[in-house]
Amino acid sequence: MYTSTKPTIYLIDGLNLVRSFLYEFARSEEEVTADFLDFLEEMSGDERYRMHTYEVIFDGTFRPVGPLYRAGVHISFAEENSADEIIYERANYLAQTNQRVIAVTDDRLLQEDLKRLGVKVQFCRKFYNSFKPREK
């Protein structure tokens, strides 16, 4: 799958995405999180991707990750729920209101549940790899 050419709301399982890259970069979770959020902010400013909204939901309580609103990126924390629950509920609402939504998660059970709702899903690495670097 590619990054959509139509305005889309991407619901991203933040911890899932960050952890899918931890071993590759051999860095701390905090460093990979900061790099991913910076990357997503940069991509959301690119003319090819700025029509999208990126909602990154992290499991757990609030922790410092920098600004919670960055261009087209909104960061939130699941608090007492799980990120999966919030992604499911939000995706269900968006789909019912006829908004284009794609959930980004490696959780296969969540993917199956979302597909039953008619929501498109994308694995974390496919999402990351779908962005094309800006030509110099």
N, C-alpha and C positions, 0 to 999 in steps of 0.2 A: 504494500500500500504506500501511497505517496502523501505528501502534505496537500490537503484539499486546495483547489483553486477557488472555492466558494467560501464566503464567510462561515466559519465553523467555531464552535466552542469546544475546546479540547479540555477534557477533565483528566488530569494527570495524577496518578498515584505517586506522589513525590518520593516517599521512602523506597517504594518498589523500584522506581527508576534509578535513584541514587545507588541503591545496593546492587543493581545489575551492572554497575561500572566499578564498584569498589576494588575488586580483585585485579581488574585490568590496569588501573592506575596506581594501585598499591599506596593509596593515600587515605587519610582519615575521612570518616563520613561527613564531617563538617566541611572539609576542604572540597570534597566532591560535590556536596550540596551547593556551596557558594559558587563553584565553577559552573554547575548546571544552571543555576538561577541567573547568573550573569550571561551565559550563552543564550538562554531563552529570552532574556530581556533584549539582547542584541538582535536576535532573530525577529522578535516582535516589532522592532523598528525598521526592519528591512521591508522595502516596498512590496516584495513578493509575499510577505507573511503578515503584514500589519493589519489585514482585514479580519484576522482571527483573534479570539480571546483565549487565553491560556489560564486555566484555573488549576493550580497545583495544591493538592490536599495532602498534608502530612499526617501520619498517625501520631497520637500522643498530644501532649499539652504544648502550649506556646514555648518556643525557644528562639533565641536571637538568630535570624537568618538574613538580616538586613531589611530593607523596605518591603512591606507587604504588598504594595502596589507599585509596579514598575511597568510603565508603558501599557501594553496589553496583557500583562501578567498579574494575576491576583493569587496571593499565597494565603492559605489558611491551615488551621490545625483541627484535627478531628475531636480533640479533647476527650470526652468520655466515650464517644463512639469510635468506630474504626473508619479509616479512610475509605475502605470498601463500601461500608454502609452509606456514607455521604455521597460517594460517586454514584452508587446505584440509585439513591433517591433523587439526586440532582439530574442524572441522565434520564430517569423516568419522567420527571417533570418537564425537562426540555423537549424530550421526544413527544410528549403529549401536547405540548404547545407548538409543535411543528418547527422547532429550531434544529438546525444541523448540529449534531453533537457526535464527537468521537471520544471514547474512553481509552486512555493509555495506561495499560496495566499488564503485568505478566501473570496475574492470578487467573488461572484457567477457569475456576469455578465462577468467579465474577464475570469473566468474559462470556461464559455460557449463559448466565442469567441475563446479561445485557443484550446478548444476541436475541434472546427470546422476546425482549422488549422492542426489538428492531433497531437497537443502537449499534453502530459500527464500533469495532474495537481495534486496537493496534498494540502490538508488543512494544515494550519500552525501547529496545534497540532499533526497531524499524522506525519508530517515531523520530528518534534522534538522527538516524541515518537518512531520513527523508528530507532533511534540510540541506540545501545546496549552498556551499560556501560562495560568498560574493566574489565575482570575477574582478580581478584587479586591472 
